[in-house]
Amino acid sequence: MDTPEERIALFMDFENLAIGAREDLKGAKFDMKPVSDALAERGRVVVRRAYADWNLFEDSRRMLAEHHVEMIEIPQRMGASRKNAADIKMAVDAIELSFERDYITTYVIATGDSDFTPLVHKLRELNRRVVGIGLRASTSALLPPACDEFLFYDSLEGVDIPQRTRRRRGETTSAKTPAAVAETPEEPVDLDQLVTQTLSGLQRSGDTVVLASGLKRALLRKDPTFSEADHGFRTFGELLRNLAGKGLIETGDSGSRGDPEVTFKATGGKDEHAFDLLRKVIAKGKGPVPLSGVKDKIRKMEPSFSEKAYGYGSFLQFSRAAAARGVMTMDWSEEIDDYLLALPG
């Protein structure tokens, strides 16, 4: 049986997007097509609305009309804040639509402005899925974690980004983004560790099989900005095949076409390599070895070692798995207040 099609309502804070594209993408104009294509992959878009003072964006009217976007006029008034007027109108319309059209399952809030965070919370409270879209450099750090999924416009397929030096989030922001955004250094994500740790958590939390679709949803719950494309993979299935090739996981037929079961390898693979490092550390000791300090000794042999890369939440959990597989024995010592590890026999 086919999965019910998502019905999507798109609400765009157009001034934020247009100014963000101009300032963050070296003068580039905001293009609706990459957004339309990304949403088409997620469901059927039944509402498309953009909010702005269109006298300021005359050159964008035709482009939006070609993509069937309804342009909501927010004229500049004497003594009034156009920004606040647009924000309030867009938020009121989104909430109103959620009560009038209960068949709409997903709301896309296209902005980088943290002022829309309460709207996101309210829509999710009303049991609607919320996807955010914004410019990477000018999106408030508060907004992506509030969403079910967040797409950075500059990472969408079809967006032509001029060569430039990207600003870190929180340095110089667009006129619509709050200036006081905490700087968050963008450190590289250990993809293997993220996937295996999430898979391990899903297996611990229930007795049902883990499907690829469920794993992807869990990854997005952890990090709404997660995208396999950012790591060089065209599809999530391709990412899983890569991890399976490394020996980290296994995939198998679940009976659901295109949605395989995902598990850890029962034996061998990278787990066996890690257990072999553990054996070598224990073998170097004169008798049983205290658990504390073993991880540091393994890292002296292999500096990149991390139990989390194998799906274990802690080194203690990794050690218990090794003991359960007969790699070593593990006994509690009251005398030293620690576990003692020894090779079997």
N, C-alpha and C positions, 0 to 999 in steps of 0.2 A: 504493500500500500504506500502511495506517495505521501511525503511529508507535506502538511498544509503550507501553502505559500504565505510568506510574510507580506503584510501590507504596510507600506511605509509612508510616513508623512515627513517631509523635509521642510525645516524652518531655518532660513539663512539670515544671519546678521551681516548683511552684505558689506557694509562699510568696514567692519572689522576684517573681513576676508580680502577686500580689495586693497585696503591700506597695507595689510600684512603682506600680501603678494608683492606689492610695489616696493615696500621697504626691505623685506627679507629675501626676495628673489631678484634683486638688482634691477628693479623697474619693470618686472614682468607683470602682465595683466592677468587677473584671475580668469581662469577658463572653466566653464561649467562642465565640459564633456568628461574630464577624468572623474568628476564627482558623480555624474550620471551613470558612467560605466561601472564604478565601484558599487553603487547602490543597486544597479540592475543585477549584479551578481548575488545580492542578498535578498532580493524580493521584488515585489511589484510596487512602484512608487505611485501612490494615488493622490498625493497632495504635494505641491511644490510652491513654496512662498519665500520671497526675499523682501527684506525690510530695509529701506534707506530713503534719504532725500534724493530722488532720482535726478534732480537738477544738477547734482554733483557728479553723476555717473551716467551721463547721456550716452557715452560711447559703449556702455555695457548693456543697454536696453535691448538691442537687436540680438545679441548673443544669448541673453536670458530668454527672450521670446522664442527663439529657435528651439530652446530646450523646454518650452511649455511651462516656464516659471511665472507664477502670478506675482507681479511687483506691487507691493504694498507701500503707498506713499507716506512718508513721515516728513512733512515739510518743516523747515527751520522756522521757529517762531521767535518773535522778539521777547527777550527775557526768559526764555525757556531753554532747557538742555535737550538738544536733539537726540543725544546719546540715550538719555534716560527715557525719552518718549518712545524711541524705537525698542529699547529693551522691554519696557512695560507692555507695549502693544504686542510684541512677539510672544512674551510669556503668557499674557492673558489669552491670546488666540490659541496657543498650544494646549493650555489647560481646558479651555472651552471645547476644543475639538475632541479631547480625550473623553469627555462626557457625551458629546453628540454622536461620535463615530466609534462605537465600541469594537468594530471590526478592524480598526487600525492597531496593529500589534507593535510596531516599531516607530519611534520618533528619532529623527536625525536632527540634532542641534548643531548647526554649522557656525562656529564662532570660537575664538580663543579667549573670550572674556570670562573671568571667574564670576562675574555678576549673575551668570546663568546657572551657576551650580545649584541654587535652591530649586530652580525649575527642573533640573535633572533629577534631584532627589524626589520631588513631588511626583513626577511622571513614573519613576520606578516604584514609588509607594502605591501608585494606581495600577501596578502590575503591567507596566509598559516597558519594553526593552528600549534602551536609549543608546544611540551611537553618536559620538561627537566627531566633528571635523574641524581642524584648525591648522594654522601654520606652526611648524615645529619651533621656530625661534621666538614667536610672539604669543604662544599659548600659555596661559597661566598654569603653573604647576598644580594648582588646586583642581582644575577641571577634568583631566583625563581619568584620575582614579575614581571619580564620581560616576563615570559612565560604564555601561556594560562592555563597550568597545570604543576605542578612539582611533580615528584615522588621521594621520598627518597628511595634509594636502600635498606637501612637497615630496611625499613618498608614493603618491598614487601613480599608477601606470598612465603614461601619456602627458605628465607634467614635465615640461622642458625647463630644467633648472640651469641658469647660466653659471659658469664657474665662479665661485666666490668663497670667501671664508665665512663659515657659518658663525653667527653669534651664539654664545651660550645662553640658555634660557635665563632670563632675569637681568641681562645687561641693559640693552636698549630696547624698549618695547614700542609697539605702535600706539597711536593716539587712543585707541579703544581699549588697550590692555593696561591693567593697573601696574603702576611703576614699581610698587613695593612687592615684587615677587622674589621669594627666596631662591638664591642661585643653587641649582642642583647639578653638580658635575656629572656628565654623561659618561659613566664608565662602561666598558664593554660587558655585555651580558654573556655568561657561560651558558650557551644554549643546551649543551648536553646535560648539564647539571639541572637546569630549569625543567627540562622535560622529564628526566628520570626522577627527580624529587617529586614532581607533581604526580607522576604515575604511581610512585610508591605510596604517596598519601591517599590516592584514590583507592588503591588496593587495601590499605589498612582500614579505611573508613567504611567499607562495605564488602559483602560477599558476592556481589554480582561481577560479571566480566566488565572490563574497561574497553569501550569502543573508541575508535579514533575521534569520532565526533564529540564524545564526552570529554576526552582528554583535551581537545582544542577548546571546548567551552571552559574547562577548568583553568587552562592557561590564560584565557582572556579575563577570567574572574580575578586571577592573581595580578595580571598586568594588562589592562585594557588596550595598551598600545602595542601588544605583541602582534607581530606579523612575520610569517615565515619568509616573506619576500625580503625583509630587512637582513636576512641571513643568507640570501642567495638561492632560495628554493622557490620554484614556481607554484607548488601546491603543498599542502600539509602532508599529503601522501608521499610526496617526494622526500620531504624532511624525515618522515618515519622510515622510509627505505634506506636513507643514508645512515640513520642511527642503527638500524638492523644490520647494515653492512659492517658497522664498527663492532658489532657484538654486544651492544648495550641493551637492545630490546629484541623481541620477536613479534611478528604480526601473523595473524591467522584468520581463516574464514570465520565470520561470525554468523553467516546466514543472511546478512543484510548487505546488499550489493553496494560496493564502494565505501563501506564502513567496517574495516577489519577490526578484529580483537587485538589489543596491544598488551603484551606481557613482558616480563623480564625473562632472559634466557635461564633455563633451569640449571644448566651446567656449562662450564667452559666460558668462552668469550672474555670480556674485560674483567668480569668478576674473578675468574680464575687467576688472572694476572695480579689483581689486588691481593688475593689470598696468598699467592706465592710470595709477595713482598712481606706479608705478615709472618709466614713460615720462616723466612730468612732472618728476620729480626729476632724471633724467638730462638732460633737455632744458635745464634751468636751469644745468647745469654748462658750463664752457668747455672742451670736449673731454671725453675719457674721465673717468669718475668712479670713485674707489676704492670698493670694496664696503663697507668699514668706514665707518660714518656714514650710509649710505643709509637704513637702517631708521629712524634718528632723524629724518631729514629727512621721510620719509613720515609719521611720527607727528606732526610739526608741522603737516602738512596734514590728517591724520585721526588724532586722538589715540587712538581705539579700535582702530587697526590692529594685527592680530596674524596672522602667517602661519599660526599653528596653527588659526585659525578656518577656513582653507581646506584643512586636512588635511595641511599640511607640517610636518615635525618640527623644522625650523630655517629661518632666513632664507636660509642658503646653499642649502638644498634648493629653497626657493621661487624663488631667483634662477636656479638651474639649469633649473627648469621654464620660467621666462620665456625663457631663452636657447634652450631646445629648441623653443619655439613661435615663435621669430623675433621676440619682443618687443624684444630687444636682443642685443648681442654681449657675450661674457664671456671675457676673456683674462687669463692669469696674468702678472704683472709681477714679475720677479726684483728689479728696482730698488727697488720700494716694498714688496715682499713681500706683495702683495695682488692681488686680481682688479681689473681695470679694466672698467667697464661703459660701453657706448656704444650709441647708437641705430643700427640697421642703415642701410647706404648711406652 
